Amino acid sequence: MNQGSSKLFYGWYVALACGVGLACGIACVVTYTFAIFAKELIGEFGWSRTEVFFGLTVSVITVALVAPVLGRLVDRVGPRRMILTSIVLQALMIASFSRQTDAVWTFYARFVLQTILALGTTHVAFTRVIAVWFDRKRGLALGVALAGLGVGGAIWPPYTQFLISTFGWRSAYIGLAATILLLSFPVIALVVRDTPQSMGLQPDGEPAPASGTAAAGPPPGMTVGEALRTTTFWMMLAAFLLIGLSVTSVQLALPQLLTDRGVDAMLAATALSAVAVALVFGRVAAGWLMDRFFAPRVAIAFLAGPIAAILLLAAGASGPFAFVAGLLTGMAAGAEVDVTAYLTSRYFGLRFFSGIYAWYYGAYSLGAGLGPLLTAAARDNLGSYTEALYMHAALLVVAAVLLGRLGPFPQWRAGQA
């Protein structure tokens, strides 16, 4: 299949389809609906905030343990097959929460099983698709695809609150599962392909190699073991662990923080959506900038927003100022998974991209699970979020310092291992 130079490169359709998949994936859905359902579970079963948020911790610990295995599997069998299977399993697991009882251990068991079965709907699979389809425009393409997380984040909180208010929280789980399945499965099945070569195309829509050119071998890059032996790998791992811990904690605490300050529940859910709207802008802007400037510096620049937002919230911001803080927090998207994926591809190559990137996704997810749990515990014990917010701001400063110490990108060449 060839395309004329006047036609839009098919890879951009793939990027948009990946955006839909990510918007409906477990990482987006759990992040942006967890706090909404948590209020209902606390009211229904009398669980504490800490007990409820421990479910998220169980989930991310599972991610940290399972993600490297999934990454190797994606590298071996291809992402499309993993994504489609996981979409179906994810919908079934979300629907199963409608049968939740007051036995809290079954709540945790559901999260473990959901995480294992639905992990193929995460960045581990989708970012490999984008990294293979694009090279020169990889940053922008990642930004476009991963902006789907922001779109989903803008939709899921008010949509979930509407389902709960109209049908009750049990039926809301079923409605959410059906919506996810109907939106994402057809789009991925019809549009996404693992490589541009499978459609007779080249990355970025470049002309095909001249006839007689030797067939390309596997893409260049380090093995997982080689990556683990570099200082760059561990500095990045620490940075994104801290970013995941702090940014996600603030995002999930925002609805409760606002309701504590007298804001209506629906308005508080809308504030969480404001975070996601800013995330869309942050991802696309960061991606575009990474194609033009040194990516670690771009990441550091985008961390300034959430640091300012967290300090604003710690100082007692409410009303319009809390919405501004939410928007600034969303800008952390510029230093989150899209930057992680871009840096992984540039520092370690594409040959074992998913296997290496899965370590970062696991670390980020571990931080994203532990942070809200610790933040909820601080709120329960101290009566406010103030102390935890100041700590999150400090951790983001440390992350920025680590990113600032990363060196130049290697020059990968075809056939280079």
C-alpha positions in Angstrom: 0.0 0.0 0.0 1.6 3.2 -1.1 0.5 6.7 -0.5 1.1 9.9 -2.3 3.0 12.7 -0.7 -0.2 14.8 -0.6 -2.0 12.3 1.6 -1.9 12.4 5.4 0.5 9.8 6.7 -1.5 6.8 8.0 0.6 6.8 11.2 -1.4 9.9 12.4 -4.6 7.8 12.2 -2.8 5.2 14.2 -1.8 7.8 16.8 -5.4 9.0 17.1 -6.6 5.5 17.5 -4.0 4.8 20.2 -5.3 8.0 21.9 -8.8 6.5 22.0 -7.4 3.2 23.4 -5.4 5.0 26.1 -8.5 7.2 27.0 -10.4 3.9 27.6 -7.5 2.0 29.1 -7.1 1.0 32.7 -4.5 3.7 33.5 -6.9 6.5 32.6 -10.2 5.0 33.8 -8.8 4.0 37.2 -7.0 7.2 37.8 -10.0 9.5 37.0 -12.8 7.4 38.4 -11.2 5.9 41.6 -11.9 8.9 43.8 -15.5 9.2 42.5 -16.3 5.6 43.3 -14.3 5.8 46.6 -16.8 8.2 48.1 -19.6 5.7 47.4 -17.7 2.7 48.8 -16.9 4.6 52.0 -20.6 5.5 52.4 -21.8 2.0 51.5 -19.5 -0.2 53.5 -18.1 2.2 56.1 -14.5 1.7 55.0 -11.9 4.3 55.8 -10.1 6.4 53.1 -7.0 4.5 53.8 -8.7 1.1 53.3 -10.2 2.2 50.0 -7.0 3.7 48.7 -5.1 0.6 49.6 -6.9 -1.0 46.7 -5.1 1.4 44.4 -1.8 0.5 46.1 -2.4 -3.2 45.6 -3.0 -2.5 41.9 0.2 -0.5 41.4 2.3 -3.0 43.2 0.9 -5.6 40.8 1.8 -3.3 37.9 5.4 -3.0 39.2 5.7 -6.8 39.4 3.9 -7.7 36.2 4.8 -4.8 33.8 8.3 -6.1 32.9 6.8 -9.5 32.0 4.2 -7.8 29.8 6.8 -5.6 28.2 8.8 -8.6 27.1 5.6 -10.3 25.8 4.7 -7.2 23.8 8.2 -7.1 22.2 7.7 -10.8 21.3 4.1 -11.1 20.0 3.3 -7.5 19.0 1.2 -4.9 20.8 -2.1 -5.0 18.8 -3.0 -8.6 19.9 -2.2 -7.7 23.5 -4.3 -4.5 23.4 -7.5 -6.1 21.9 -7.4 -9.0 24.4 -6.9 -6.7 27.3 -9.8 -4.4 26.3 -12.3 -7.2 26.6 -10.9 -8.5 29.9 -10.8 -5.0 31.3 -14.5 -4.4 30.6 -15.4 -7.7 32.3 -13.3 -6.8 35.4 -14.8 -3.3 35.7 -18.3 -4.8 35.5 -17.4 -7.2 38.2 -17.1 -4.4 40.7 -20.8 -4.0 40.6 -20.9 -7.2 42.7 -18.7 -5.9 45.4 -19.6 -6.8 49.0 -18.4 -5.4 52.3 -15.5 -7.9 52.4 -12.6 -5.5 51.6 -10.2 -8.3 50.6 -12.4 -9.1 47.6 -12.1 -5.4 46.6 -8.3 -5.8 46.6 -8.5 -9.2 44.8 -10.5 -7.6 42.0 -7.8 -4.9 41.6 -5.0 -7.4 41.4 -6.9 -9.5 38.7 -8.0 -6.4 36.8 -4.4 -5.1 36.7 -3.0 -8.4 35.4 -5.7 -8.9 32.7 -6.0 -5.3 31.5 -2.3 -4.3 31.5 -2.2 -4.5 27.7 -4.4 -1.3 27.6 -1.6 0.8 29.1 1.3 2.8 27.7 3.5 -0.3 27.6 1.8 -1.5 24.5 0.6 1.8 22.9 3.8 3.7 23.1 5.6 0.9 21.3 3.2 1.3 18.4 3.9 5.0 18.2 7.7 4.7 18.6 7.8 2.2 15.7 5.5 4.3 13.4 7.4 7.6 14.0 11.1 8.7 14.3 11.6 12.4 13.5 8.1 13.3 14.7 8.0 10.8 17.5 7.6 13.4 20.2 4.5 15.0 18.6 3.0 11.6 17.8 3.5 10.5 21.4 1.9 13.7 22.5 -1.1 13.3 20.2 -1.7 9.7 21.3 -1.1 10.2 25.0 -3.3 13.3 25.0 -6.1 10.6 24.9 -5.4 10.2 28.6 -6.4 13.8 29.1 -9.5 13.5 26.9 -10.5 10.5 28.9 -9.7 12.2 32.1 -12.0 15.1 31.2 -14.8 12.8 30.3 -14.8 10.0 32.9 -15.2 12.0 36.2 -18.4 13.8 35.3 -19.7 10.9 33.3 -19.1 8.5 36.2 -20.7 11.0 38.6 -23.7 11.2 36.3 -24.0 7.4 36.1 -23.8 7.1 39.9 -26.3 9.9 40.5 -28.8 8.5 38.0 -28.4 4.7 38.4 -26.4 4.1 41.5 -22.8 3.1 41.9 -23.3 -0.6 41.1 -25.0 0.1 37.8 -22.4 2.8 37.1 -19.6 0.2 37.0 -21.6 -1.8 34.4 -22.3 1.3 32.3 -18.7 2.4 32.4 -17.5 -1.1 31.3 -19.9 -1.2 28.4 -18.9 2.3 27.3 -15.2 1.5 27.3 -15.7 -1.7 25.3 -17.9 -0.1 22.6 -15.6 2.9 22.2 -12.2 1.3 22.1 -12.4 -2.2 20.7 -13.7 -1.3 17.2 -11.3 1.6 16.8 -8.2 -0.4 17.7 -9.3 -3.4 15.6 -9.9 -1.4 12.5 -7.1 1.1 12.6 -4.0 0.0 14.5 -1.3 -2.1 13.0 2.0 -3.0 14.7 4.4 -1.6 12.1 4.3 0.8 9.1 6.1 -1.9 7.1 3.1 -4.2 7.4 1.2 -1.6 5.3 4.1 -1.0 2.8 5.0 2.3 4.6 8.0 3.7 6.4 8.2 5.6 9.7 7.1 9.3 9.4 5.9 8.5 5.9 9.4 8.5 4.4 10.0 7.1 0.9 10.5 3.3 0.8 14.1 2.1 0.4 15.4 1.9 -3.1 15.0 -1.5 -4.8 18.0 -3.7 -4.1 18.6 -2.3 -0.7 19.2 -5.0 1.9 16.2 -5.8 4.0 16.2 -4.0 7.3 17.1 -6.1 10.4 15.6 -5.7 13.8 15.6 -2.1 15.1 18.7 -1.0 17.0 18.8 -0.8 20.8 20.0 -2.2 24.1 18.8 -5.3 25.8 17.0 -5.0 29.1 20.1 -6.2 30.9 22.3 -3.7 29.2 19.9 -0.8 30.1 19.8 -1.9 33.7 23.6 -1.5 33.9 23.5 2.2 33.0 23.3 5.2 35.4 20.9 6.9 33.0 18.4 4.1 33.5 18.3 4.5 37.3 18.2 8.3 37.4 15.2 8.2 35.0 13.6 5.5 37.2 13.9 7.5 40.3 12.7 10.7 38.7 9.5 9.2 37.2 8.8 7.3 40.4 8.7 10.6 42.3 6.7 12.3 39.5 4.1 9.5 39.6 3.9 9.7 43.4 3.4 13.4 43.6 1.3 14.3 40.6 -1.2 11.5 40.9 -1.6 12.1 44.7 -2.6 15.7 44.0 -4.9 14.7 41.2 -6.8 12.1 43.2 -6.9 14.3 46.3 -8.3 17.3 44.5 -12.1 16.3 44.7 -11.9 15.4 48.4 -9.8 18.5 49.1 -12.4 20.8 47.4 -15.4 19.1 49.1 -13.5 19.5 52.5 -13.5 23.3 51.6 -17.2 23.4 50.9 -17.3 22.9 47.2 -20.2 20.9 45.6 -19.4 17.2 44.7 -20.2 17.7 41.0 -18.1 20.8 40.9 -15.2 19.0 42.6 -15.4 16.3 39.9 -15.4 19.0 37.2 -12.2 20.4 38.8 -10.6 17.0 38.2 -11.6 17.2 34.6 -9.9 20.6 34.4 -6.7 18.8 35.3 -7.3 16.5 32.3 -8.0 19.3 29.9 -4.6 20.9 30.8 -3.1 17.4 30.4 -4.2 17.3 26.7 -2.5 20.6 26.0 0.6 19.6 28.0 1.1 16.4 26.2 0.8 17.8 22.7 2.9 20.8 23.5 5.6 18.8 25.2 5.7 16.3 22.3 6.1 19.1 19.8 8.9 20.7 21.9 10.8 17.4 22.4 11.2 17.1 18.6 12.9 20.4 18.6 14.7 20.8 22.0 16.6 18.5 24.4 13.8 16.4 25.9 15.0 16.4 29.6 15.0 20.2 29.6 11.4 20.2 28.2 10.4 17.8 31.0 11.9 20.1 33.7 10.1 23.1 32.2 6.8 21.4 32.4 7.4 20.4 36.1 7.3 24.0 37.1 3.5 24.1 36.7 2.6 21.3 39.1 5.1 22.6 41.7 3.4 26.0 41.6 0.0 24.4 41.7 0.8 22.2 44.7 2.1 25.2 46.6 -1.0 27.1 45.7 -3.2 24.4 47.1 -1.1 24.0 50.2 -1.6 27.7 50.8 -5.4 27.1 51.0 -6.6 27.8 47.4 -10.3 27.2 46.8 -12.9 28.2 44.2 -11.4 29.7 41.0 -7.9 29.4 42.4 -8.3 25.7 42.9 -9.3 25.3 39.3 -6.1 27.2 38.3 -4.2 24.8 40.5 -5.8 21.9 38.7 -4.9 23.3 35.3 -1.3 23.7 36.4 -1.2 20.2 37.8 -2.3 18.9 34.4 0.7 20.5 32.9 2.7 17.7 34.6 1.8 15.7 31.5 4.8 17.3 29.9 7.0 15.4 32.3 5.1 12.1 32.6 4.6 9.0 30.4 5.0 10.7 27.0 8.4 12.1 28.1 9.3 8.7 29.6 8.5 6.9 26.4 10.4 9.4 24.3 13.5 9.2 26.6 13.3 5.4 26.6 13.4 5.3 22.8 16.2 7.8 22.5 18.5 6.5 25.3 17.9 2.8 24.8 16.6 2.3 21.2 13.6 0.3 20.0 14.7 -3.3 19.8 13.5 -4.1 23.4 11.6 -0.9 23.9 8.6 -2.3 25.7 10.7 -4.5 28.0 12.7 -1.5 29.1 9.8 1.0 29.1 7.7 -1.4 31.3 10.2 -0.8 34.1 9.5 3.0 34.0 5.7 2.4 33.7 5.9 0.1 36.7 7.9 2.6 38.7 5.6 5.5 37.8 2.6 3.4 38.6 4.1 2.3 42.0 4.5 6.0 42.9 1.0 6.7 41.6 -0.4 4.1 44.0 1.7 4.7 47.1 1.3 8.5 46.9 -2.5 8.6 47.2 -2.4 6.0 50.0 0.1 8.0 52.0 -1.7 11.3 51.2 -5.0 9.8 52.3 -3.4 8.6 55.5 -1.9 12.0 56.2 -5.4 13.5 55.7 -6.9 11.1 58.1 -4.2 11.6 60.8 -3.5 15.3 60.4 -7.0 16.6 59.4 -5.8 18.3 56.3 -3.6 17.9 53.1 -1.3 20.8 53.8 1.8 18.9 55.0 1.5 16.3 52.3 1.2 18.9 49.6 4.4 20.6 50.7 6.2 17.3 50.6 4.9 16.6 47.1 6.3 19.9 45.9 9.7 19.1 47.3 9.7 15.6 45.6 9.0 17.2 42.3 12.0 19.5 42.7 14.2 16.4 43.3 12.8 14.8 40.2 13.7 18.0 38.2 17.3 17.8 39.5 17.6 14.1 38.4 16.3 14.9 34.9 18.8 17.8 34.6 21.7 15.3 35.1 20.8 13.2 32.1 23.4 13.2 29.3 23.1 13.5 25.5 21.2 10.8 23.4 23.2 8.0 21.8 23.2 8.0 18.0 21.4 4.7 17.1 22.0 3.2 13.7 20.3 0.3 12.0 21.9 -3.0 13.0 23.5 -1.5 16.1 22.9 -3.6 19.2 
